[in-house]
Amino acid sequence: MPETQQFMVDFTLPVQMTDEFESLIPQQRAEVVGMFSREELVSYSLSLETGRLWVIVNATNEVEVMKLVSQLPLTRYMRHTEISPLTFHNSLMRVVPTFSLN
């Protein structure tokens, strides 16, 4: 089985967000939650100020990355999508301890 690596996908949002675009946001959020639970996504960062979306994906190659991001309902509205293989990606994970009621 091919080894999984991480890729950054850089999206540019449309200048004008149509009603159709906005109506798909709940579906987008649901799909993102599913991809996180399946560990296909590592991070998902949006800047409305700059009209950019950055997604870090676990995949074996760029073809698999494109298949994953094509599942996102808003992908068809994005332009200038760039995929970059990452050498590494560090992030701070905050772990919340679980409490026992005993």
Secondary structure, DSSP 8 states (H G I E B T S, - for coil): ----EEEEEEEE--SS--HHHHHTHHHHHHHHHHHHHTT-EEEEEEETTTTEEEEEEEESSHHHHHHHHHTSTTGGG-EEEEEEE-S---------------
